[in-house]
Amino acid sequence: MMFALVDCNSFYASCEQVFRPDLRGRPVVVLSNNDGFLVSRTKEAKAVGLGDLVPYFQVEGLIKKHGVAVFSSNYKLYGDLSNRVMTTLRAFSPSIEVYSIDEMFLELTRMPVDLLPYGHQIKDTVWQHTRIPVGVGIAPSKTLAKLANRGAKTLPRCAGVCVLDTAHKTEWLLKHFPVTKVWGVAGRMAARLSGLSIATAWDLARADAKTVRRRTSVCVERIIEELNGRPCLELEEAPPAKKQIYCTRSFGKRAMTLEPILEAVSLYSARAAEKLRQQKHLVKNLHVFLNNSPFQDAYYSGSTTVQLPYPTDDTRIISQYARAAVSRLYKPGPAYMKAGVGLIELVDPRYLQQDLWEPGQSIQASTLMGLVDRINHRYGKRSVFFASQGVAQPWYMKQQHRSPEYTTNWADLPVARC
């Protein structure tokens, strides 16, 4: 078996450079919702000392000092460019797994090619088609491919492509990365492994799998097998349905009254319900929460779980019960900063056991929701929406540095002057 992991470099920041070639080679950062934290940084931004998930206000002076380009999150642009990258990659293997918005696994076992030149061909083709830089890691297992990808990005001699096709190369790479860089080993697990004198990826690969399993879990045993080139993880060519769907945002302007909170909860309910319909599931229970800033003297955080009258994907029902729940959570006084709606018990309608006394969701409701989704897909989001979501939405998240939607909005198409 041979797997390739293709991972976009600083994806959000790279997307902002696609239509701004003047920013290539310059430090660029992208901020989280409400322009709160740094969530993506180019290598030039990292070089001037900008850390990951650092609050924007704490490094604003450093950003101005080094002339760093700052952008608010532009998820429509990132989603469209991600689709273009994935479409390009599909041509390089018949078996693929879209792992995240900026990562794809490809199985290369049956590809009659020299892997190193093929890896460079993948990297160069993605750049030619999309102007998004990527790293390519190729190895006998998905975990090793992840580590090879890290080597492709951090080791200059790799030039963006790292192939672990010999035991010598694999051993060298494993010895040069700490165990925390191994896929699936986070801080707590690394601390437990440290008690077993495991500090590097090589130490973990050489450890006795059964002994480590008794001290940790079966997942770590699989990681050890993968690090030794014995694949335990297959490609998930059809991504599994989500078990929960959450939509939560901080408010761009603190909410002092109930009305903006109700509007926000209606919007979050609609977005969560749309994702629910995309995976063709229904929801039985909701989780609704509301809180102000934890840095305020009188911190308040309330949450509740709501059972719906029947399994549904109808935005109207979900929004109605979510609004009623947040109304019960609301207390006058605090300046609220965040609310959220979670769909927490999802069911596949193909295996749904109906209630004898409750007919469930009507055909008319399902037809209406499908019509709303098709209109918004064809003419753009919020072409049709429920009045309870509000029109002006002064509470909506801040995006003071947002770039145009170059590829998804006719009004934002870039202009070329020849």
Secondary structure, DSSP 8 states (H G I E B T S, - for coil): --EEEEEETTHHHHHHHHT-GGGTTS-EEEE-GGG-BEEEE-HHHHHTT--TT-BGGGSHHHHHHTT-EEE---HHHHHHHHHHHHHHHGGG-SSEEEEETTEEEEE-TT--S-HHHHHHHHHHHHHHHH---EEEEEESSHHHHHHHHHHHHH-GGGTTEEE--SHHHHHHHHHTSBGGGSTT--HHHHHHHHTTT--BHHHHHHS-HHHHHHHS-HHHHHHHHHHTT-------SS----S-EEEEEEEEEEE-SHHHHHHHHHHHHHHHHHHHHHTT-EEEEEEEEEEE-TTSSS--EEEEEEEEEEEE--HHHHHHHHHHHHHHH--SSS-EEEEEEEE--EE-GGG----SS---S-HHHHHHHHHHHHHHHHH-TTSS--GGG-SS-TTS---TT----TTT-GGG------
